[in-house]
Amino acid sequence: MSEITSYWWIILILFSIIFYKFILRVFFGMVIVPEDKIGLVTKKFVLFGADRSLPDGRIIATKGEAGYQAQTLAPGLYWGMWIWQYSIDMSGFTIVPEGKIGLVLSKDGKEIPTGRILARKVTSDNFQDAKAFLDNGGQKGRQTAFITTGSYRINTFLFEIVIVEQIKIFENMIGIVTALDGEPIPIGQIAGKYVEGHNNFQDCDEFLNLGGNRGLQPQVMLAGSYYINTWAIQIEQNPMTDVPIGYVGVVISYIGEDGLDVTGEHFKHGNIVSKGQRGVWMEPLGPGKYALNKYTTKLESVPTTNLVLNWADARSESHNLDHNLSTITVRSKDGFPFNLDVSQIIHVPANEAPKVIARFGSMTNLVSQVLEPTIGNYFRNSAQESDVISFLSTRKERQESAKNHIKVVLDEYNVNAVDTLIGDIVPPDSLMKTLTDRKLAEEEQKTYQTQKMAQEQRQGMEKETAIADMQKEIVRASQSVEIAQRTADATVKKAEGDATSLKLNVNAEAEATKMRANAEAEATKARAGAQAEATKLNASAEAERISKTGLAEAEKIMAIGKSTAESYQLQVSAMGGDNFTRYKVTEEIGKGNIKVIPDVLISGNGGSDGSISGLLGLKLMEMMDTKDSKETKNPKK
């Protein structure tokens, strides 16, 4: 008997060792919650007490009612949780990873007020105290509050956690915000009012407490990472607004209070207001990047550099404002249609840019509403006042006139007209053929004229060539004349020299005679005075005679020399001089009865006649006269 009892005790001990947990759980209500779990408690029934069932509409028990219990079991050992009354579900911690947030959906709580979509935040230790959440008036549904990175003991009977990414706004981007809950947007506005203190919409409850409006928000979010409850706030990323160099940005605001026009009474074409008010802002934005909400503001870029607009089919500038402009077709006074390309250079001052936008809305409208009709109509009217040829020939004047006219027009629109340029002018083909034919005829005429001039020049050249060929003979004749002239001059000079020499000899002889007379007078000083006086008189008379004879002889020689020179000249230039010379020679020879011509005279022309014979005769006569004179002066004693 004892052995059997011992055997059963051994079996009982082994059974207790093996099934101790089951025994403790069933008989003692023991529950062990591991360190990485929480115990979710379901109470199956209530043995005693007044609150045995949950109120209508509730699913979580906070006062011991039967059902899902708000209170959870933290890691540890618990007794009295009998298996027939309590069901314990082990649930892992709720973990929110790095870079994510946990959005919370409550399955129980008060009803969300009508008109709201989110439950407001209550004290609940980051939703880890479900009883406090419900006792503090937590509302069912999507919560404005959320949990950030970390581990949480969340009662999943009450809360559902949705893990979502953080909102990241990248560089050079902005976040445009739309709130899904809040007060309605005021009438007349398209966006909510500006609210501060909500930490870039990361604190939805503060946003709502400050009276934030649902819908589009005027604020934008810059680059960075944000904890945003995407059930409450939606973010749309857009590039920052870029105002390039050479432009200004005119801001048109669609929100804000109605502002007073700051342009004064003279500008009647739009509402220009101060910054922050609704309308066109008076102060444009300079080059740079700006965080502008494209839904509440609009930025019109206005070029402040010189802007070229082309009325040409094949050319358009990079700004693309002239892509709808085309070559202008006009009709001349004589009925010919023709095309012309026009370029207009304009400049919009930076301080005038808001007025241009207020008046037209955009630079594209300025081009289409002002520049296109103004320039097109001007050149059409100008073309109708002249024919095509006149229009082509007066292009410069018409360009200057167009510049002045368009400048006056654009000044009225706060735009500076820098210059107006006329490009290609394309007359009709028929007229171009006529002009081409005319031009060809003119060119041919010029060609013929050139050829004529060439022929005339060739004739002149041949004439000059002939003259050059004759120049040798002319030079030879000229040299002959020069030789004759120089020979005559030499003869005259020789005659003048002979006369001078003769005069000097006569004077010398007279002086010598005088000196001899003086010497003789001095030697015969004793002679009688009469004899001395007679001798003196004879000497003086003789000296006077000699002097006069010398002068006459010199004049004769000079006359003969001149006559001889003239004879040479007449020989070159006149043909009748020979007969006259022969006559004079013959006459002189006849007077003296002297044979002066040799019986035989050898000459170059084979005869005895000619000018040389005359000259020889004259020379012989001169020599004979000289001889006779000497014999007269000195007769033989």
Steps between C-alpha positions, in 0.01 A plus 500: 500500500780735585673425175189585304460826693859592434453428134203736471684772684784474254255521211329802662832678548608433142160613373526821708849566372393448140166683514575763767406787277168348418437429866601848607297657221185295571504477872675820598430728202867569439598699191858577397547783250841491326723802487427578135126452520194649656192315612171595339224400739152382405257454788242232419247569773449683828421293812376787708467878484260749343683568171483161338472616137639788293291803419352520151752601239802407705736208430771559758436452873652747739308403817530125508212428262506187293678539170829639377676665787667838465760406753780286359751279679855626493787245502496312832319235716127521576265283718130461511453521123305176489473342165126456514446875559788674315654454163852638464643575155868568481577784259835642403598860557406750231828613344526812285824481295739786438369745241140399547206596716200310631155632422242394753144384437285459809225237488318635803432829667272796466353602170688760296299821478310558179710684243827363627686199364772458761489419869671747724798416714449392867747399772572128463876450526537482121198271477663248736233560770176399333298553820628857536424562131138397543456657842640833373249518220696350215307481178470210265637524151818643355703691751674832451781379726750237387795312636856547383799266482512258795338196672153528651270280705187556299170331570417383151144417613446876512762649268610417148842636406581586135871546432572767238809680374616836626438784263822603329513816293802502273741780415368777275147376568219631716205329661157638423270416791136400497333446837227235511343624822435833662268797470341573164687748278352851527267606222680675218832329567657200327738407782495495876632774720862518601555316832826479694614277791422156357864412424460470125170309531662229711268586789155460352324561828671836545409587143135422573506671840627822331206497261675361196284451195458186302604513137787674327745674730691820419813374675746273322756259641866512405748218449534260794348199678172542686271293723179562315169327570398426143140443618492863600749670266576433134826625350557562130859560399574758234819668376588836647412798284808616312543856378796485259759774452373767264143463625282620785207310643168677534291328767124470460344395830162328508466516876515766767303809580387734229765771484494858380647576160840661559551633146287809549226650286693504172518121457155359431588160356530269799524456875860527622529444875756462773668168576271250678176640361285361225592629157819586312782579741665834441847370586630246247736219598857515376701205364507203740295208631182550698268272698174606336178304524393453141137462604479824696741714298608527141833634387536662159859525383568827322830541312684818594767462231440602140243264353504419127173402331511371143221523246657225290387149410841341533633669813398504865687599815563276800246684715235362260280809532507543122417141402156613377640791298550458127629690200286806427322503163420850370360647179661793320335801342535346157322183612794262549497281813839437656647361822737659745667381820506738796687483832389713795727555800320600821598554861280481809647692797497299823291756686247506215460121482208484752309756292552298184375183669209682666397635160550188285538207737810361328773586251332271248186715517712814455640357178168375364283796609734793434819425307357267238214727383699822540797392289297306246257786437776759482686323221178417313398866506852610409514262203170631359649848471770404250581257223727202553806659343468814712450289811819309425702810423381689812549212740727696735257792530203269558690310767574823687138614465375164632736526798366844597136400453524178701697674776214746552246216512694281744570790736129499575533139620805556726728322250811649339542450125876468445510450123298382202686309227376404156644169387447326167258662254371248246320663203273287277669272247354680199632834617833346594531364143435847360752653735748227420460552126540873548806449710649264244437757226667768711794273564526416132494872422778552750686213336463656157607837638800336660588328176464830315730669746743214460496545123552874539785437738645249254477761222664755724770251582564431134508875436746546782701209364515669160597827660767320697627346181513849343666637806839380377471714190361790700788474744749481213346810337486676833862414560590637157323825582675507836837443335437776248387732776805426708727541195349842431539596864863389489562712193343803663707446810814468290419824317440679828833364629686613192350848531595523864850381422536753224381780723747404766781489247406846367485639852831340582656639185358843579637483850836394371505780247405745773776375720749524212374848428540593861846350506594675181353820636696457817823432305457795272377725774733756384344522156281774426153521645343518159665181386387330827152625464480382140627162594252482783213592271610248240519229767154582636346505153669175417373339825145622436512369147627166616228480771221580261637263243509220762142566607372498144689183431350335809148600402559369152623169636198476735258574217667239284476245786133568556431481130683173486294360796176607338615342180539168685156534656340578168674202355321275753157664512463674161577395145551838328807618684752349255404719210518810720847403627640439148366831400677685784829322444495568132422865565792539741741327269383713215580816688859397563569339161665216684500137405398328813362171377757238408488350157444164656294471824433166648177488699290229659217526249713481189455861386624856556170659591343525844528675826857390558618690191330812627656471840847452353448804287398709798804384694738591217343840469547556871865405476551730200335791674722445797806492277397820319441673829844409623662618177316827532611549856859404432596598143839403391744774537 
